[in-house]
Amino acid sequence: MVLLGTAIIKSSEGGCNENDQKDKLVPIPNDLEAEILTRLPAKSLMKLLCVSKVWSSIIRSQRFIDSYYALSSSTRSRFTVTCCNGVSAPAELKRLFIFSSSFEVKSSSLVAKLDMTIPFDVVLYSNFKCPSIHGFLSCYSNNYQFIVCNLSTRQVITLPIKGPCASLGYDPIGRQFKALNLVSSPDRPLKFLVHEVITLGGTGEVSRNQVTTARYYPFTDGLYINGSIYYGAWDERLDPLIACFDVRYENISFIKVPTDPLFWGDSILIDYRGTLASIFVNAFKPFQSFGLWILEDATKHEWSKKTFELPFPLVNMTSPGTNKAGEIIFAPKYLPDIGQPLFIFYYNVEKKDMRSVRLHGIADDEEFRRRYGLLRETYVTISPEHVESIASL
């Protein structure tokens, strides 16, 4: 019989018979105790913080936080679905709704559960995103508010920002989250642009720094991949390029791209197996084929291209990225009408086939949607591969 914190063992001494055996309580080593705790769900760990100072010390240690995230990334990843009722709901009911569901590779249907709601008195548009960055979700609103939250710890931070766009990144070496905010307006006749880098400390402090670059015109949201934030842009001559922000060293460089993948914002930047890629969809044709440009070498500005045909056309779809199997995910831009099913599609680039998965628990809950005004034209965004984290900012 083993209890967390102590172990009950049986021992016998010398010639003592069975009746003389005594139960003894032997403490479990801290390393083994920490190993047991990493197997628990994050929400259970938050409750155990109050049990004892020893457990609180273990759970709050950086070593444990790193171990927990590493285990979660391999065994507890899931995807999140975020929507907002800012268009039609009264002010007191306006919320950001965050659902989540686990991945099941062979399943044709999944159930999403409501994880968190955040008061959010703004309107989000069709291109809004709520990406998962090292266990935290971030969302930029059109009223210069930037929200960062942790679904596991329930922590929510709202940052006032000064510019028209912001993206969250993570420095894996320094273990710091940083938000990149473009302060200057590219439409003004300036010789350079000013960016603000907001560093979120582990004890709640916030520091700000400025980075300047040559003038350019961003037109996609930022995409975080392995220590860098990427977004599509045009230079002053209107040649397409990728702006790359190194989160650790806080500098911005530019990657040249072929004309094809950045066609007036119709392309979608995704994380394709740990590297930057762009899905190009011709806006003037039905969405039944797409080009996939993959960045092979950022230093040499080298890209490769593949073209794929879908088995049937998609309508009002975008791509939030890929899953661990490398399948490209296609998801709706907004919730279907009440009573209509919500489907997510997975395209296998090796087999060149596509499977559909019905997602229950959001679109089909008529009472929930009517209560909170999640009616027509409710925009939705999906973030694949969200990982549980118990870190705090």
N, C-alpha and C positions, 0 to 999 in steps of 0.2 A: 504494500500500500504506500503510495507516494503523495504527499501534499506539497503544493507550491510554497516554498520557504523552508520546510523541514521534511525529512523523510522518517517514517516509522520503520525501524528494522528490528529483527529478532536476533539475539546473540546468546550464546551459551558459554560458560566459563568452566574450565577444568572438568571435574567429574560431576558437575551439577546435572540433575536429571531434567526432563522436559518441564516439570512443574516449577523448577527454579529459574527457568528462563525469564528474562525481564525485557519489557519493551523499552526501547531507548529512542529518543528524538535526536536525529543527526541533521544539522543544517545542510541544505543543498548549496553547493558552491555557487558563487555569484555568476560565473560564466554559464553554468547550466541553467540557472534561473533566468538569465537574460535570453538564452536560447529558447526556453519554453515560452517566454513572453512574446518573442518575435512571431510565434505561430498564431497569436490571437488577433482578431479583427481590431482595427484602429479604434473603433468606438468603444470596445471593451477596455482597451488600454487607457483611454481617457478617464474611465471610471476608476481604474486601479490606481491612478495617480493619488487618490485620496486615501488609499488603504494604509500605506506606511511610507515613512521617509526613505526607506531603502528602495522600495519599488519606484517611488517618484524620482529618486536619483538615477536609477538605472534607465528608466523610460526617457528622462530628459537629457541623458548624456548624448553627445554627438556621435559616439561610437555606435550606440544602440539605434539612433535615428538613421544613420547610414546603413546599418545592417538590415533594419526593417524595410527601408526603401529598396535595397537590393533584392531582398526576398520577395517583396510585393511586385517588383517589375517582372519577375519570372513566374509568379504563381497567382497574383491577385489583380492583374490588369483588367480593365473594363473600359467601356466607352460612356461618354456623357452626352446628354441631349439637353440643350438649353433653349428656352423660348421666353418671350416677354409679352405681357398684355397691355403695354403702354398705349396702344392705339385706342382701345375701346373701353377699358375699365375705368371706373371712377378713381380719383386720386388715392383714396384710402386703401384700395385693393390692388394698386399697381405693384407688380412683383417681377422679379427675375426668377424663373422656375428652372431648377437644375435636376434632371432625372439621370439615373445611371442604370446600366445593365452589364452583366458579365458576358464574355464571349463564349460561344459554343460553336465550334467549327462546323459540325454536321447538323446543327439545328436549323429548321425552317421557320421557327418562331421564337421570339425572346420576349421577356416581360421586363419593362423598365419601371423602376420605383422612384418616387419623388424623394430626392436626397436632401434638398435644401431650397428655401425660398429667401430672397433678399429684397427688401423694399427698394423700388427702382422706378422713380417717377419720371421716366424719359421714354422716348420713342426710338426703337431700334429698327434699322432698315435691312433690306434683303442681303446686304453684303457683310452684316455684322458677324463676328466670330467670338468664340469663347474657348480659346485653346488651353490645353493642359500642359503646364511647364513644370516638370520635376515635382509633381504632386499638387501643384496649385493651379487654379483656373483664373484666367484674367479676362476682363471684358471692358472695352472702351465704348463710352456712350457719346452721343452727339452734343452733350452739354459740358464737355471738357471735364468729365469725371472718369477716372480709371479705377475699376474695382478689381481687387485681388482677393481670392478666398480659398480656404482649405476645407473640402467637404468632410474630412475626417475629424478635424479639431473644431470646426464651425467658426474659425477665425475669418473675419472680413475686414479688409483695409480699403478705404476709399481715398484715392490720391487726387487732389486738384492738379490739373496739368494746364499748360499754357498754349498748346498748339493743336492742330487739326487731326493729329493721329498719334497713337502710342502703341508700343508693343513690349511684351515682357520677355526677358531672357534670363538665363541662369549661368553663372560662372562655376563650373564643377570643381575647379581648383581652389578658389577662394570661398566656395560655398555661399555665394551671394546672389540674390535676385536683383536685377536691374531693369528699369523701364526706360526705353528710348523714346523720347518725345521730340518731334520736329516743331521747333518754336517759330522759326521764320515762315512766312508765307511765300511759296515759290512763285506766286503770281506778281509779286512786287519786283521792281527793277533793282535787285541786289546782286552784288558780285559774288557773294557767298551765302551759305545757309547756316543757321545756328540750331544745334540740337541740344536738348537737355537730357542728361543721364541721371536718373533717380535711383540711388542705391538704397535698398531696403535692408536694414540691419536685423540681426537676430534678437535684439532687445527692444524693438519698436522704433528705433531712431531712423531718420531719413536724411540722406545727404544728397546734394545736387551738384552736378558738374556740367560744363559746356563743351561741346565738340563742334568744330566748324568744318565745312566741306565746300567744294566748288558747287555752283548752282545746278540743281537737277529738279525733276518733277516726278515725285512718287505717285503711283496709281494702283498699287495693290497693298493689302494688309501685310504686316510683318509676319514672317514664318520663322520660328525658332528651330534650329537643328544643331545639336552637339556643340554648344558654346557660341553660336553665331545667330544673328537675326538677319534674314534675307527679305527683300521686297523689290518688286519690279518698278522700274522708273524709266524716264527719258532724260537724256542730257540736253544741253542747250541747243544742239543741232537736231534734236528730236530723233536721235538714234537710241534704240532700246538698250537697256543694261540692267544688271542686278546690283543693287546696293547691298553691301555686306558689313554688318556691324559686329566687331569682335567684342563680346561681352566682357571678357577679362581685361583686355588692354584698352578698351573704349576708343577704338579707332574705326573709321569707315573707309572701306575700299570699294572698288567697282569691278564687276565682271562683265566682259563683253558677251553678248548673246546674238545668235542668229535672229533675223527679223521675224521669223515664224512664231516662236513661242510667246512673244509679247505683242500681240496684235490688238492694240487699243483696249487692253483690259479684258479681253475675252479668254485669256489663258488663266490657269489656276496653278499657283505654286503649291507643291506638296512635298512632304518628306517621303522619299521613295527608298526604303531599305537603308535609312541613315544618310542619304545624300539628297541634295536639292534636285528637284525635277519640276517640269512644267507640263501641264496638260493643256493642249491647245484644242479648242472647239470652234469650228466655223459658225459664227453667229447667224449667218445667212442660209444655213442648211439645217435639216433635222439632226438632232444629236444622236447619230447612230454610228459615228466613227470619231476617233480622236487621235491626235499625235502626242506622243510622250517624248519630251526632250529631257535627257538626263545629263547633269553636270558631271563630267568625267574628271576634269582637272581644272580647278579654279585659278591656279597660277598661270596656266597656259590658255585659259579661256576655251577649253575644249568640251564640246557637247556631242552626245550621240542621239539619234532619233529612231523611234519605232512608231509604226502606225497600226492601229487596231480597229476592227469592225465589231460592233456590238450585235448580238442576235436580234435585238429589237430596239427601236428608238426610245430615248428617255425624254421626259418632259419636265421642265423646271427643276433640273437636278444640278448639283455641284459635287465636287469631290473634297472631302475633308482629309484625305490621305490614304494610307494603307494599314492593314493589320499585320500581325507578326508573321503571317504566312506569305506576305508580299502581295496579297490581293488588293486591287485598287477599289476603294469604297466610293459608291455614288449614293448620295442622300438628297432628299427633297430640300428645297429652299424655304418652304413654309408648310405648316400643318395642313393636311387635307381637310375637306369639309367634314363636319360632324357626321359620324356614321360611316365614313369612308376609311379603309385600312391605310396604315402607314407602313411603307416598305422601304427597306434599305437593300442595295444591290452590291454584290461583290464580284469583281471581274478578275479572273485568273489569267495573267498574261502568258503563262507557260502553256496552259491547255486551251487558251483563247475561248473560254466559256464563262457564263455568268450565272450566278445563283441569286435568288431573292430570299430575304428574311423579313417576315412580318414582325413589327414591333408593337406589342400590346402595352396598355397602361397609360398612354398619352392621348392619342387622337381618338381612341374608342371610348374614353370615359366622358360621356356626354354631360353628366351632372357636374363634374369638375370643370369642364370647359365653359359651360354656361355660367357657373357661379363666379368664375374669375374673368369672364370676358375673353376667353381664348377662342375667338370665332374665326371668321374668314380673314385671310391675309395676315395670319399670325406667323411671323418669320421664325425659323428654327435653325439651329446650328448644331453639328455633331463634332465632338472631339474624340478621335480614336486613341486607344492605348493610354487611358488615364491610370495613374499608379497611386495607390494609397500612400500618404506620407503623414507622419506625426510631427513634422517640423513646425515651428512657429516663427512669425516675423515680428 
